[in-house]
Amino acid sequence: MDPMIIGLGMGAFTILLLVFRIHIGIAMLMAGVTGYVMIAGWYPLLSYLKGMPFARFSVYDLSVVPLFLLMGNIASRGGLSKRLFQSANAFLGHYRGGAAISAVGACAGFGAICGSSLATAATMGQVALPELKRANYSDALATGALAAGGTLGILIPPSVVLVIYAVLTEQNVSAMFMASLIPGIIAMLGYMLAIAIYVRIVPNSGPAMPRMSWSDRITLLKGVWPVIAVFVLVIGGIYGGLFTPTEAAAIGTVAVGILAFVTKEMTWSGLMNALYDTAASTAMIFLILLGADVLNAFFALSQMPISLAEWVINSGLSPLTVLFAMIIIYIVLGCVMDSLSMILLTIPVFFPIIMGMDFWGLDPTDKAIWFGVLALMVVEIGLITPPVGMNIFIINSMAKNVSMKETYKGVLPFLCSDLIRIVALVFMPSMALWLVHVLNG
């Protein structure tokens, strides 16, 4: 059988397994092994497998994944998320929609020391949702703002998904973090603007809270400066070239841990739970990476990605047509898959196509960085789109007596903001590349 046909067939087989709710790592592993055996046989497969896992998991850049996960887990148990929300709400809560805007800002701040959207949504949901309900915010706005705000966890650096993309495409992790910072800030501001517009269209959805005194504001602000210090230490150190992302993650983890114990928010049992959750999440991510590597090795053997890239490049379709087709595919996949799975499944196929086309005269490195940030922004939408929308499920499970329909209604303004931002990044790559060029000279 033609290897190209086998490659397309195993790609479809992977999607079919996912439809039947097989874990993404296992699904990719099964499809990769089956396809590899069909083309090369068992012995070449076993020869490949004997050294591949060590080669993959010993990659230095991947050590940043468990460190950032641990930093996020410690931060979520150390009371940092609560301080972030309270401080932001002290300054903004007396405006209409101010508490929801504060929740989005706190999500961005927590995402800057977490790197995971699901963790950001879960943590901030526990902190902010009761306050929003106490302030008589509508169910749609309260749950929608937190679900959307949680997506900032993978867009504001550091980001676990960006690290995986950088490893897959052999890009510099620091450069990817630099590129995502400005789009992440724009995303945060876009969500805040969406809330401000929403509460004027639906006046009773986000009532103003009582204004706090300046002395209370300053007291709350004092409690949040360590979080800012950790962010400046980690991200500033990376951007300034003082240390690598892995070193920054280790320093940030220790700093957050010390802070959590000094403030007496963290117990030894809490630390053990954070270590356990980090180990479980890391194992899950590495299993997905293992499956992706086997599937990618099979794709390389079948030459399917290269052949598909050549066909698309020679098809006469304009680069923008191809790019928007990919964006639509990501949005559709986001309805049934999580962000990391989408990146691992699609990048081996999409990346060669993108690199073979001309976009605004970008050189290969800039093009790879720009597409990585764009892909990250698009898969972020999948976290708040039905029927899966993992952030929606997380927030809705916390909001008792709130229907899923209300939460879906609540995320619509934020999806509009996302779509506007994606179109802007497509036509203005400098949104992602300007900071990279400035800091790298």
C-alpha positions as CSV (number, residue, x, y, z in Angstrom):
1,M,0.0,0.0,0.0
2,D,1.2,3.5,-0.8
3,P,2.8,5.0,2.4
4,M,1.0,8.3,1.8
5,I,-2.3,6.5,2.0
6,I,-1.2,4.7,5.1
7,G,-0.2,8.1,6.6
8,L,-3.6,9.6,5.9
9,G,-5.3,6.5,7.2
10,M,-3.5,6.5,10.5
11,G,-4.2,10.2,10.9
12,A,-7.9,9.4,10.5
13,F,-7.5,6.4,12.9
14,T,-6.1,8.7,15.5
15,I,-9.1,11.0,15.3
16,L,-11.4,8.0,15.4
17,L,-9.8,6.8,18.7
18,L,-10.2,10.2,20.2
19,V,-13.9,10.2,19.3
20,F,-14.2,7.0,21.3
21,R,-12.5,8.8,24.2
22,I,-9.2,7.0,24.1
23,H,-6.5,9.0,25.8
24,I,-4.6,11.2,23.3
25,G,-1.2,9.7,24.2
26,I,-2.5,6.1,23.8
27,A,-4.3,7.0,20.6
28,M,-1.2,8.5,19.0
29,L,0.9,5.6,20.2
30,M,-1.5,3.0,18.8
31,A,-1.8,4.8,15.4
32,G,2.0,5.3,15.2
33,V,2.9,1.7,16.1
34,T,0.3,0.3,13.6
35,G,1.5,2.6,10.8
36,Y,5.2,2.0,11.5
37,V,4.7,-1.8,11.4
38,M,2.7,-1.6,8.2
39,I,5.5,0.3,6.4
40,A,8.7,-1.0,8.0
41,G,7.8,-4.0,10.1
42,W,8.3,-4.9,13.8
43,Y,12.1,-5.1,14.0
44,P,12.7,-1.5,12.8
45,L,10.0,-0.3,15.2
46,L,11.6,-2.1,18.2
47,S,15.0,-0.7,17.2
48,Y,13.6,2.8,17.1
49,L,11.8,2.3,20.5
50,K,14.8,1.1,22.4
51,G,16.5,4.5,22.3
52,M,13.7,7.0,21.5
53,P,12.1,7.5,25.0
54,F,15.5,8.3,26.6
55,A,16.4,10.6,23.7
56,R,13.1,12.5,24.0
57,F,12.8,12.7,27.8
58,S,16.5,13.7,28.3
59,V,16.0,16.9,26.3
60,Y,17.1,19.7,28.6
61,D,14.3,22.1,27.6
62,L,11.7,19.7,28.8
63,S,12.9,19.9,32.4
64,V,11.1,23.3,32.5
65,V,7.7,21.6,32.3
66,P,7.6,20.0,35.8
67,L,9.2,23.0,37.3
68,F,6.6,25.4,36.0
69,L,3.8,23.0,36.9
70,L,5.2,22.8,40.5
71,M,5.5,26.5,40.7
72,G,1.8,26.8,39.7
73,N,0.7,24.1,42.1
74,I,2.5,25.7,45.0
75,A,1.2,29.2,44.1
76,S,-2.4,27.8,44.0
77,R,-2.0,26.4,47.5
78,G,-0.1,29.4,48.9
79,G,-2.9,31.9,48.8
80,L,-1.3,34.0,46.0
81,S,-4.3,33.8,43.8
82,K,-6.6,35.2,46.5
83,R,-4.2,38.2,47.1
84,L,-4.1,38.9,43.4
85,F,-7.9,39.1,43.1
86,Q,-8.4,41.1,46.2
87,S,-5.8,43.7,45.2
88,A,-7.2,44.1,41.8
89,N,-10.8,44.2,43.1
90,A,-9.8,46.9,45.6
91,F,-9.0,49.3,42.8
92,L,-11.6,48.3,40.2
93,G,-14.5,46.7,42.0
94,H,-16.5,49.9,42.4
95,Y,-16.9,50.2,38.7
96,R,-19.7,48.4,36.8
97,G,-18.2,45.0,35.8
98,G,-15.1,45.9,37.9
99,A,-15.1,42.6,39.9
100,A,-15.1,40.6,36.7
101,I,-12.4,42.8,35.2
102,S,-10.4,42.2,38.4
103,A,-10.8,38.5,38.0
104,V,-9.4,38.6,34.5
105,G,-6.5,40.7,35.7
106,A,-5.9,38.2,38.5
107,C,-6.0,35.3,36.0
108,A,-3.3,37.0,34.0
109,G,-1.2,37.6,37.1
110,F,-1.6,34.0,38.2
111,G,-0.9,32.7,34.7
112,A,2.4,34.5,34.8
113,I,3.6,32.2,37.6
114,C,1.6,29.1,36.6
115,G,1.8,28.3,32.9
116,S,-1.4,26.2,32.8
117,S,-4.9,27.4,31.8
118,L,-6.7,24.6,33.5
119,A,-4.9,25.4,36.8
120,T,-5.5,29.1,36.4
121,A,-9.2,28.6,35.8
122,A,-9.6,26.1,38.7
123,T,-7.7,28.3,41.1
124,M,-9.2,31.6,40.2
125,G,-12.7,30.1,40.1
126,Q,-12.4,29.0,43.7
127,V,-11.3,32.5,44.7
128,A,-13.3,34.9,42.5
129,L,-16.6,33.0,41.8
130,P,-18.0,33.4,45.4
131,E,-17.2,37.1,45.3
132,L,-18.9,37.6,42.0
133,K,-22.0,35.8,43.1
134,R,-22.0,37.8,46.4
135,A,-21.9,41.0,44.3
136,N,-25.0,39.8,42.3
137,Y,-23.2,39.4,39.0
138,S,-25.2,37.5,36.4
139,D,-24.4,33.8,36.1
140,A,-23.4,34.2,32.4
141,L,-20.9,37.0,33.1
142,A,-19.4,35.5,36.3
143,T,-18.7,32.1,34.8
144,G,-17.9,33.4,31.3
145,A,-15.3,35.9,32.6
146,L,-13.5,33.2,34.7
147,A,-13.6,30.6,32.0
148,A,-12.1,33.1,29.5
149,G,-9.7,34.6,32.0
150,G,-8.3,31.1,32.6
151,T,-7.1,30.8,29.0
152,L,-4.5,33.5,29.8
153,G,-2.6,30.8,31.7
154,I,-1.1,29.4,28.5
155,L,-0.8,32.7,26.7
156,I,0.9,34.8,29.4
157,P,4.5,33.4,29.7
158,P,5.6,31.1,31.1
159,S,3.5,28.6,29.1
160,V,3.9,24.8,29.1
161,V,2.3,24.5,25.7
162,L,4.8,27.1,24.3
163,V,7.7,25.0,25.7
164,I,6.3,21.9,23.9
165,Y,5.9,23.8,20.6
166,A,9.5,25.1,20.9
167,V,10.8,21.6,21.5
168,L,8.8,20.2,18.5
169,T,9.9,22.9,16.1
170,E,13.4,23.4,17.5
171,Q,12.9,27.0,18.4
172,N,14.3,29.0,21.3
173,V,12.1,28.8,24.4
174,S,13.1,32.3,25.6
175,A,12.2,33.8,22.2
176,M,8.8,32.1,22.3
177,F,8.2,33.5,25.7
178,M,9.2,37.0,24.5
179,A,6.9,36.7,21.5
180,S,3.8,35.7,23.5
181,L,4.1,38.5,26.1
182,I,2.5,41.4,24.1
183,P,-0.3,39.2,22.6
184,G,-1.0,37.9,26.1
185,I,-1.3,41.5,27.5
186,I,-3.5,42.4,24.5
187,A,-5.7,39.4,25.3
188,M,-6.1,40.5,28.9
189,L,-7.0,44.1,27.8
190,G,-9.4,42.7,25.2
191,Y,-11.2,40.6,27.8
192,M,-11.5,43.6,30.1
193,L,-12.9,45.7,27.2
194,A,-15.4,43.0,26.4
195,I,-16.6,43.0,30.0
196,A,-16.9,46.8,30.0
197,I,-19.0,46.7,26.8
198,Y,-21.1,43.8,28.1
199,V,-22.2,45.4,31.3
200,R,-23.3,48.5,29.3
201,I,-25.4,46.4,27.0
202,V,-26.8,44.3,29.8
203,P,-26.8,46.9,32.7
204,N,-27.7,44.6,35.6
205,S,-25.2,41.9,34.8
206,G,-22.3,43.4,36.7
207,P,-23.3,45.9,39.4
208,A,-20.7,48.1,41.1
209,M,-19.4,47.2,44.5
210,P,-18.8,49.6,47.4
211,R,-15.7,51.8,47.0
212,M,-12.8,50.8,49.3
213,S,-10.7,53.3,51.2
214,W,-7.1,54.1,50.0
215,S,-5.7,52.7,53.3
216,D,-7.5,49.3,52.6
217,R,-6.2,49.4,49.0
218,I,-2.6,50.0,50.1
219,T,-2.9,47.2,52.7
220,L,-4.1,44.7,50.1
221,L,-1.5,45.9,47.5
222,K,1.3,45.2,50.0
223,G,0.2,41.6,50.0
224,V,0.6,41.2,46.2
225,W,4.1,42.7,45.7
226,P,5.9,39.3,46.3
227,V,3.9,37.9,43.3
228,I,5.1,40.8,41.1
229,A,8.6,40.2,42.4
230,V,8.5,36.6,41.4
231,F,7.2,37.5,37.9
232,V,9.9,40.1,37.4
233,L,12.5,37.7,38.7
234,V,11.5,34.8,36.4
235,I,10.4,36.6,33.2
236,G,12.9,39.5,33.6
237,G,15.7,37.1,34.2
238,I,14.8,35.2,31.0
239,Y,14.4,38.3,28.9
240,G,17.5,39.8,30.3
241,G,19.6,36.8,29.6
242,L,20.5,36.3,33.2
243,F,19.4,32.6,33.2
244,T,17.8,30.0,31.0
245,P,14.0,29.2,31.2
246,T,14.8,26.1,33.2
247,E,17.0,28.0,35.7
248,A,14.3,30.7,35.9
249,A,11.6,28.0,36.6
250,A,13.7,26.5,39.4
251,I,14.4,29.9,41.0
252,G,10.7,30.9,40.7
253,T,9.6,27.6,42.2
254,V,11.9,28.0,45.2
255,A,10.8,31.7,45.6
256,V,7.1,30.8,45.5
257,G,7.6,28.0,47.9
258,I,9.5,30.2,50.4
259,L,6.8,32.9,50.0
260,A,4.0,30.4,50.6
261,F,5.6,29.1,53.8
262,V,6.6,32.6,55.1
263,T,3.0,33.7,54.8
264,K,1.9,30.5,56.5
265,E,-0.5,29.7,53.7
266,M,1.3,26.5,52.8
267,T,1.5,23.3,55.0
268,W,3.7,20.3,54.6
269,S,0.7,18.2,53.5
270,G,-0.1,20.9,51.0
271,L,3.5,20.7,49.6
272,M,3.2,17.0,49.3
273,N,-0.1,17.3,47.4
274,A,1.5,19.9,45.1
275,L,4.4,17.5,44.4
276,Y,1.9,14.7,43.7
277,D,-0.2,16.8,41.4
278,T,3.0,17.9,39.6
279,A,4.2,14.3,39.1
280,A,0.8,13.2,37.8
281,S,0.5,16.1,35.3
282,T,4.1,15.7,34.2
283,A,3.6,11.9,33.6
284,M,0.5,12.7,31.6
285,I,2.3,15.3,29.4
286,F,5.3,13.0,28.9
287,L,3.0,10.1,27.9
288,I,1.4,12.4,25.3
289,L,4.9,13.4,24.1
290,L,5.9,9.7,23.8
291,G,2.8,8.9,21.7
292,A,3.4,12.0,19.6
293,D,7.0,11.0,18.9
294,V,6.0,7.5,17.7
295,L,3.3,9.0,15.5
296,N,5.7,11.6,14.1
297,A,8.3,9.0,13.4
298,F,5.7,7.1,11.4
299,F,4.6,10.2,9.6
300,A,8.3,10.9,8.7
301,L,8.6,7.3,7.4
302,S,5.5,7.7,5.3
303,Q,6.6,11.1,4.0
304,M,2.9,12.2,4.4
305,P,3.6,15.6,5.9
306,I,6.2,16.5,3.3
307,S,4.0,15.2,0.4
308,L,1.1,17.1,1.8
309,A,3.1,20.3,2.2
310,E,4.3,20.0,-1.3
311,W,0.8,19.5,-2.6
312,V,-0.5,22.5,-0.7
313,I,2.4,24.7,-1.8
314,N,1.9,23.7,-5.4
315,S,-1.9,23.9,-5.3
316,G,-2.0,27.6,-6.2
317,L,-3.8,28.5,-3.0
318,S,-2.7,31.8,-1.4
319,P,-0.8,31.5,1.9
320,L,-3.6,33.4,3.7
321,T,-6.2,30.9,2.4
322,V,-4.1,28.0,3.7
323,L,-3.5,29.8,7.1
324,F,-7.1,30.6,7.7
325,A,-8.0,27.0,6.8
326,M,-5.6,25.9,9.5
327,I,-7.2,28.3,11.9
328,I,-10.7,26.9,11.2
329,I,-9.4,23.4,11.7
330,Y,-7.9,24.4,15.0
331,I,-11.2,25.9,16.1
332,V,-13.1,22.8,15.1
333,L,-10.6,20.5,16.8
334,G,-10.9,22.7,19.9
335,C,-14.5,21.6,20.3
336,V,-13.3,18.0,21.1
337,M,-9.6,18.2,22.1
338,D,-7.4,20.0,24.6
339,S,-4.8,22.6,23.6
340,L,-1.7,20.4,24.1
341,S,-3.2,17.5,22.2
342,M,-4.0,19.8,19.2
343,I,-0.4,21.2,19.1
344,L,1.2,17.7,19.2
345,L,-1.2,16.3,16.6
346,T,-1.1,19.1,14.1
347,I,2.3,20.8,14.2
348,P,4.1,17.9,12.4
349,V,1.7,18.4,9.5
350,F,1.0,22.1,9.6
351,F,4.6,23.4,10.4
352,P,6.2,22.2,7.1
353,I,3.4,23.8,5.1
354,I,3.8,27.1,6.9
355,M,7.6,27.1,6.5
356,G,7.2,26.4,2.8
357,M,5.1,29.5,2.2
358,D,5.8,33.2,2.2
359,F,4.0,35.3,4.9
360,W,4.8,39.0,4.8
361,G,8.5,38.3,3.8
362,L,9.3,36.8,7.2
363,D,12.5,34.8,7.6
364,P,12.2,31.2,8.7
365,T,12.9,31.9,12.4
366,D,10.4,34.8,12.6
367,K,7.8,32.8,10.7
368,A,8.2,29.8,13.1
369,I,7.9,32.1,16.2
370,W,4.9,34.0,14.8
371,F,3.0,30.9,13.8
372,G,3.7,29.4,17.2
373,V,2.1,32.3,19.0
374,L,-0.8,32.3,16.5
375,A,-1.4,28.6,17.0
376,L,-1.3,29.1,20.7
377,M,-3.9,31.8,20.5
378,V,-6.2,29.7,18.3
379,V,-6.0,26.6,20.5
380,E,-6.7,28.8,23.5
381,I,-10.2,29.4,22.0
382,G,-10.7,25.6,22.2
383,L,-10.7,25.9,26.0
384,I,-14.0,28.0,25.9
385,T,-15.8,26.5,22.9
386,P,-18.6,23.9,23.1
387,P,-19.0,21.0,23.4
388,V,-15.8,20.3,25.3
389,G,-14.3,23.6,26.4
390,M,-12.3,22.3,29.4
391,N,-12.3,25.7,31.2
392,I,-16.1,25.9,30.8
393,F,-16.5,22.5,32.5
394,I,-14.1,23.5,35.3
395,I,-15.9,26.8,36.1
396,N,-19.4,25.4,35.6
397,S,-18.6,22.5,38.0
398,M,-17.8,25.1,40.7
399,A,-20.9,27.2,40.0
400,K,-23.7,25.4,41.6
401,N,-27.2,25.9,40.0
402,V,-25.7,27.6,36.9
403,S,-26.7,25.9,33.7
404,M,-24.1,25.1,31.0
405,K,-26.2,27.2,28.6
406,E,-25.6,30.3,30.7
407,T,-21.8,29.7,30.8
408,Y,-21.8,29.2,27.0
409,K,-23.6,32.6,26.7
410,G,-21.1,34.2,29.0
411,V,-18.1,33.3,26.9
412,L,-19.5,34.7,23.6
413,P,-18.1,38.3,24.2
414,F,-14.7,36.8,24.9
415,L,-14.7,34.7,21.8
416,C,-15.4,37.8,19.8
417,S,-12.4,39.4,21.4
418,D,-10.3,36.3,20.6
419,L,-11.3,36.4,16.9
420,I,-10.5,40.1,16.5
421,R,-7.1,39.5,18.1
422,I,-6.3,36.5,15.9
423,V,-7.1,38.4,12.7
424,A,-4.9,41.3,14.0
425,L,-2.0,39.0,14.6
426,V,-2.4,37.4,11.2
427,F,-2.0,40.7,9.4
428,M,0.4,42.3,12.0
429,P,3.1,39.7,12.9
430,S,5.0,42.5,14.6
431,M,2.6,42.1,17.6
432,A,4.6,38.9,18.4
433,L,7.9,39.7,16.9
434,W,8.6,43.3,18.0
435,L,9.7,42.4,21.5
436,V,11.8,39.5,20.3
437,H,13.7,41.9,17.9
438,V,14.1,44.6,20.5
439,L,15.5,42.3,23.2
440,N,17.7,40.2,20.9
441,G,19.1,43.3,19.1
